[in-house]
């Protein structure tokens, strides 16, 4: 019985640690373009813990992000809030940005 506890205890601890890890399927780096050549490049990085980075045209802004109601809400440090629609089939995120239009960001491979 005592030997069973020695085997089960580390196994249970490992399972609990794995179960508590809250990695979202949307974490990662996304890239796209506004259609204005190299100057229109856009990058979005969604990190663990709801942190991230928004980089349109080489101007970087930190952000907080959350999944809410099937959408991804991006709260930029500048005060702007962008609501993105995830597309799991294409591993992409679609944003409707005022003054620019629809922007599709595709998940980049590491």
C-alpha positions as CSV (number, residue, x, y, z in Angstrom):
1,X,0.0,0.0,0.0
2,X,2.8,2.4,0.9
3,X,4.5,1.8,-2.4
4,X,1.3,2.6,-4.3
5,X,1.2,6.0,-2.5
6,X,4.8,6.7,-3.6
7,X,3.8,6.1,-7.2
8,X,0.3,7.8,-7.1
9,X,1.3,11.0,-5.3
10,X,3.7,12.3,-7.9
11,X,1.4,11.2,-10.7
12,X,-1.5,13.1,-9.1
13,X,0.6,16.2,-8.5
14,X,1.7,16.2,-12.1
15,X,-1.9,15.9,-13.3
16,X,-3.0,18.8,-11.1
17,X,-0.2,21.0,-12.4
18,X,-1.1,20.1,-16.0
19,X,-4.8,20.7,-15.4
20,X,-4.2,24.1,-13.8
21,X,-2.2,25.4,-16.8
22,X,-4.5,27.8,-18.6
23,X,-3.0,28.0,-22.1
24,X,-5.5,29.4,-24.6
25,X,-5.5,28.0,-28.2
26,X,-5.3,31.6,-29.3
27,X,-1.9,32.3,-27.8
28,X,0.8,33.0,-30.4
29,X,1.9,35.4,-33.0
30,X,-0.3,36.6,-35.9
31,X,0.7,38.5,-39.0
32,X,-1.2,40.3,-41.7
33,X,-1.2,43.3,-44.0
34,X,-3.4,46.3,-44.6
35,X,-2.6,46.0,-48.3
36,X,-0.2,49.0,-48.3
37,X,3.0,47.0,-49.0
38,X,5.7,46.5,-46.4
39,X,4.5,49.7,-44.6
40,X,1.2,48.1,-44.0
41,X,2.5,45.1,-42.0
42,X,0.7,44.2,-38.8
43,X,1.7,41.8,-36.1
44,X,-0.3,40.7,-33.0
45,X,1.2,38.7,-30.2
46,X,-1.1,37.1,-27.7
47,X,0.8,35.9,-24.6
48,X,-0.1,33.8,-21.6
49,X,-1.8,35.7,-18.8
50,X,-3.8,37.9,-21.1
51,X,-0.8,40.1,-22.1
52,X,0.3,40.9,-25.6
53,X,1.7,43.3,-28.2
54,X,0.0,45.1,-31.2
55,X,2.5,46.2,-33.8
56,X,1.0,48.1,-36.8
57,X,3.6,49.6,-39.2
58,X,6.5,49.1,-36.7
59,X,4.8,51.1,-33.9
60,X,4.4,48.7,-30.9
61,X,1.8,49.0,-28.2
62,X,1.2,46.7,-25.3
63,X,-2.2,45.3,-24.7
64,X,-4.4,43.1,-22.5
65,X,-6.6,40.5,-24.2
66,X,-9.4,38.2,-23.1
67,X,-11.9,35.8,-24.7
68,X,-15.4,37.0,-24.3
69,X,-18.6,35.7,-25.9
70,X,-16.7,33.9,-28.6
71,X,-14.7,37.0,-29.5
72,X,-11.2,38.1,-28.6
73,X,-11.2,41.5,-27.0
74,X,-7.9,43.5,-27.3
75,X,-7.5,46.3,-24.8
76,X,-4.6,48.5,-26.1
77,X,-2.6,50.6,-23.8
78,X,-3.6,53.7,-25.8
79,X,-7.2,53.1,-24.6
80,X,-8.5,51.6,-27.8
81,X,-10.5,48.4,-27.7
82,X,-10.6,46.1,-30.7
83,X,-12.9,43.1,-30.9
84,X,-11.6,40.3,-33.1
85,X,-13.5,37.3,-34.4
86,X,-11.5,34.1,-34.3
87,X,-11.6,31.7,-37.2
88,X,-10.4,28.3,-35.9
89,X,-10.6,26.6,-39.2
90,X,-8.1,29.0,-40.7
91,X,-6.1,29.7,-37.5
92,X,-6.8,33.3,-38.0
93,X,-8.3,36.4,-36.3
94,X,-10.4,38.9,-38.2
95,X,-10.6,42.5,-37.1
96,X,-12.8,45.3,-38.4
97,X,-10.7,48.5,-37.9
98,X,-12.3,51.9,-38.5
99,X,-10.6,53.8,-41.3
100,X,-8.8,50.6,-42.6
101,X,-11.5,48.0,-43.0
102,X,-11.4,44.3,-42.5
103,X,-8.0,42.9,-41.5
104,X,-7.2,39.1,-41.3
105,X,-4.3,38.1,-39.2
106,X,-3.0,34.5,-39.6
107,X,-1.2,32.5,-36.9
108,X,2.5,32.4,-37.7
109,X,4.4,29.1,-37.2
110,X,7.1,29.3,-34.6
